[in-house]
Amino acid sequence: MGIRRFVNLLVANRTRCTYSLRRFDLSQNQFFYDSPEELASHGRVLPIQKYTEGSAYSPLKRKKANDKNKKQLAASDIGTIRLPAPFFTMRPTPCRPGKPGEHQLDVFALSERKIMLADRHRRVLSYDADSHCALTMPWLHAPKTDPLTVSIPGSQQDDGEGSIYIIERMLWPESQRSFQFEALVSDRFHAGGYHPFGTWGCQAFQLPPTSLSKRALVCCAAAVGNAICVSISGAGTYCFDRASHAWSHAGDWMMPFFGTPEYVPELNLWFGISGRDFKLPCAADLSPVARGQPPEPALFWGHDDHLPEEWHYRLCTPSQMVSLGSGKFCILRYLETRIPCPDEVIVDNSYAVFTGLEVLAGNGKKHGLRMVSHKSRRCRNPQANSIQRLL
């Protein structure tokens, strides 16, 4: 897998009720050091964390850090970047006035350049950021409230563009077909003919056969081999076979991620945000899950202690992370400064902080992998014009 050229963003303008797609050009090297020497001088190795059952994480015992690693930066030491100009802007048609999420737009990334957008009326649009071409898509069977999406790249066997599996993050028991789980699937060979630009279809599927009598949270969804694996609070982990469309119960345990981790073939591991705290990076081998076995113990990395002491993680806002290829990642964290108040949280300034991460071979001692933090860059992230997704 080669290095990605761009990191895509979805930005919401609450005042104008518009959404825009933007992208950072990674060739400008805003998030990574240029040379191994520069990385050795300025990079920071994130501490490995361990968890005990029912407790918060605690750092493994490490040698005393040197002064460079102990130093906390002032906010002024972290470079400021401006949001890139939008390359595509969309205003979704509102649904019934006063209904929650009436202007909401969901976004699904099929690849670095192909992005899909869906509104509250089930309508879907695909946009190619390289060719600047928009493609109308089949409608979803039902609008989604807060979905998780798993992207499957196209293969040479079916000569398709891939598929996107969409499942509601909050599942409700089904008394009738509710369309909480469906997929947009591409197949160039359709209805006996060849279509050079592909033919898309929308397929609806049954929910996992859980015994839940009330709503449940889908904490994690991941593509593992030919299966879509989901971990559901109170129900455990289930696997959906993409060929037979059949569900199987993998176990009563949960995968260690929050959201949708990505498989990184160079490292033969899945990487994403930790399901323990929703803020920090995590890695695990999920390949046993499709066989009905729990994954091996995950690697959890700790906080980057160099960040300004006065910065706090925004409440109820998970971090986001994307793989850039060749063991490099970009993590987006939502941080804020606060005005001291004993009774409530009063936000002063809100920031989106982007950090380049790189996974390197271990030092031959206790751990086989190290995660190194490169550059961090911040931009103002007001609620009126805020970054919603990292793609």
PyMOL commands that set and color helices and strands:
alter all, ss='L'
color gray80, all
select helices_A, chain A and resi 26-28+36-42+67-70+75-77+287-291
alter helices_A, ss='H'
color red, helices_A
select strands_A, chain A and resi 6-13+18-25+44-45+48-50+58-59+79-80+88-90+106-109+114-118+124-128+133-136+147-153+162-168+170-171+181-186+189-190+193-194+200-204+216-224+227-232+236-241+247-251+257-264+269-274+281-284+299-301+312-313+320-325+328-339+346-361+369-380+385-390
alter strands_A, ss='S'
color yellow, strands_A
deselect
rebuild
show_as cartoon
